[in-house]
Amino acid sequence: MQTLTQRLANPTRFMELSGMMLPWLFALAAALIAYGLYLVFFVAPPDYQQGETVKIMYIHVPSAWLAMMGYGIAAVSSFGLLVFRHPLADVSAKAVVPIGAAFTFLALVTGSLWGKPMWGTYWVWDARLTSVLILFFLYLGLMALRSSLEDENLAAKLTAVLALVGVAILPIIKFSVEWWNTLHQPSTGFTSSVYPSMRTPLLVMAIGFSTLFVAMHMLAMRNEVLRRRVKAMRMVEVEQRDSGAHAIAQGG
Amino acid sequence: MSDLMNLIGRDLRLAVREGGALGTALGFFLVVVAMLPLGLGPDLNLLSRIAAGILWIALLLAALLSLPRVFESDHEDGSLEVLATGGLPLELVAAGKSLAHWISTGIPLALLAPVLGILLNLDLAAYPALIATMLAGTPAVSFLGAIGAALTLKTRRGGLLLALLVLPLYIPTLIFGISAMSAATMSPGAFGPSFAILAAISLASVVVGPIAAAAALRIQLQ
């Protein structure tokens, strides 16, 4: 009996399965986000202190959560590459990094837009903000290291090592608001301290964003698999042309 | 064990006899610290307030510039391959070379810092804390830096990439180094916790650094 990850080790099977799932995933993400936005703008009440600016939170919180999940996926994929040598692990690690970086950027931007009216400043050097900024730098470092090596196999493994070293940042981000008493409020999560009329839209947006993330990740993985196939085909073509030219030269 | 001591001794001898390496790092440290007051203006009160930050950042940059030395020359002349096939595990090789880097670069930089503190009008009461935090923090600089040095061994434009990879890893060291320093002058009671975390970061990097650096080297030496 094979596990799902073992069966997906065959890229062809992955392409079939993902091709089948992708349209549904994107449709689901669109529907959830549309419903979430409707709830946010027409159902959720403005906060009694923050007014309408609280609505930035419905984008900020899911982005921040996905920024960390993205790094988690990159780290797990890197582990899968280095330890199990799973053929799709590197494809997954490579595909997730730009998406994770984009969500990290989104979390930072929405956070600072919210901070201006609420804290009176776009940026403070508090523990949560600083640690998320480090996460963004780590994403940049992963992209830079990969792009600076020509040998793709080598680039994949070295990037995986760096991704695993950077994992230490995740608990720091998670607990930064609990270890240090800073400006950024601790996560209330989906606990009862958030009123249900605000909690439901947040939950819908979080699930919608996560679905979008999974769909984009899958799409990027498909692109990467296709890119590798094209590259392999080109190599074969060049080899054949070379050997053909060689044969003509010898024959002549 | 004697293999490890031999390796550290060899690296230290190389650092001393090659010349230039240590002098360059110290010279860079001096020049950066001398440049900043020129850019910020000669207000002594301002300088004494930000002296700790300037010294720490200049130290990190000076150490960063010396990092390629950890593996590069050994990789170029092939002795890294000899070390990798020798009896010593690659993790210990990386640890030994990081330790040699700390002794040959980290400690001299940390000891030069108080001298440069005079240029910045650093409060005299802060000197013991400055030396203590820098000696406790620089092992993290060397051992985490070794990861970056190992990762960028074969890259083109390695120096810039090294900075991008390693500086984010240095941020926690910088934060707790500075917070221990400011605690020492403002509220002496708070020095302990920050200093303890700084030391913990160094100890953790002594463990993580060699393992990750060895993994990166092994991938490239195959």
Boltz contact constraints between the chains, C-beta under 6 A:
constraints:
  - contact:
      token1: [A, 134]
      token2: [B, 168]
      max_distance: 6.0
  - contact:
      token1: [A, 134]
      token2: [B, 171]
      max_distance: 6.0
  - contact:
      token1: [A, 137]
      token2: [B, 168]
      max_distance: 6.0
  - contact:
      token1: [A, 138]
      token2: [B, 168]
      max_distance: 6.0
  - contact:
      token1: [A, 141]
      token2: [B, 164]
      max_distance: 6.0
  - contact:
      token1: [A, 141]
      token2: [B, 165]
      max_distance: 6.0
  - contact:
      token1: [A, 144]
      token2: [B, 161]
      max_distance: 6.0
  - contact:
      token1: [A, 144]
      token2: [B, 164]
      max_distance: 6.0
  - contact:
      token1: [A, 148]
      token2: [B, 155]
      max_distance: 6.0
  - contact:
      token1: [A, 148]
      token2: [B, 161]
      max_distance: 6.0
  - contact:
      token1: [A, 149]
      token2: [B, 155]
      max_distance: 6.0
  - contact:
      token1: [A, 157]
      token2: [B, 219]
      max_distance: 6.0
  - contact:
      token1: [A, 158]
      token2: [B, 151]
      max_distance: 6.0
  - contact:
      token1: [A, 158]
      token2: [B, 216]
      max_distance: 6.0
  - contact:
      token1: [A, 161]
      token2: [B, 212]
      max_distance: 6.0
  - contact:
      token1: [A, 161]
      token2: [B, 215]
      max_distance: 6.0
  - contact:
      token1: [A, 161]
      token2: [B, 216]
      max_distance: 6.0
  - contact:
      token1: [A, 162]
      token2: [B, 151]
      max_distance: 6.0
  - contact:
      token1: [A, 165]
      token2: [B, 147]
      max_distance: 6.0
  - contact:
      token1: [A, 165]
      token2: [B, 212]
      max_distance: 6.0
